[in-house]
Amino acid sequence: MADDDGEDDELDSIWNPAKQKASPLPKKSLELVVSHGQQPYAALETKDKVLAFVVRSLRNGFRYSFAYHTLSITALHDPKADILTLITDRGVIDLYGRNLLPVAVAFEMHTAYSVTEFSPEMHLLPSDKTAPFIERIEVMLPRPPQKPERVAKADDKLLAKEDISH
């Protein structure tokens, strides 16, 4: 019975924190964050069963969406993980930043839902220095072929007039 009383006291101290003298969990120090309307920054958002991924380039104000089945190559500048290139059949996306290995792995596993470029006007600086951070995103898309404008030649105009008069 004596052993049971010791176990009850231990469980009681865990389940009833008001009675205990010290917390069983270490306390985190509180950090004061002043946001001024800015949101916390997250370079990568992941989800399960993603069919397409979103690229948010805040410098140019565009939001791009690419289907995963068009993604053919991911290339990471390996020693520093500071440049990640994604090649699709619709364009090339270059991500510049730091700690981009988790971003590359998320694309390889098809779980990356979106990547977002950091904007000092919109985001707070991340406190975790090991988290992925995207300083710049460049998206290069092929331009659709343009049909040349047809310029009527003088001979074509004469032929057209002759066809109408006959």
Stockholm file with secondary structure:
# STOCKHOLM 1.0

chainA/1-166         MADDDGEDDELDSIWNPAKQKASPLPKKSLELVVSHGQQPYAALETKDKVLAFVVRSLRNGFRYSFAYHTLSITALHDPKADILTLITDRGVIDLYGRNLLPVAVAFEMHTAYSVTEFSPEMHLLPSDKTAPFIERIEVMLPRPPQKPERVAKADDKLLAKEDISH
#=GR chainA/1-166 SS CHHHHHHHHHHHHHHCTTTCSSCSSCCCCCCCCCCTTCEECCSEEECSSCSEEEEEETTTTEEEEEEGGGEEEEEECTTTTCEEEEEESSCEEEEEEECCHHHHHHHHTTCEEEEECCCTTTEECCSCTTSCEEEEEEEECCCCCCCCCCCCCHHHHHHHHHHHHC
#=GC SS_cons         CHHHHHHHHHHHHHHCTTTCSSCSSCCCCCCCCCCTTCEECCSEEECSSCSEEEEEETTTTEEEEEEGGGEEEEEECTTTTCEEEEEESSCEEEEEEECCHHHHHHHHTTCEEEEECCCTTTEECCSCTTSCEEEEEEEECCCCCCCCCCCCCHHHHHHHHHHHHC
//
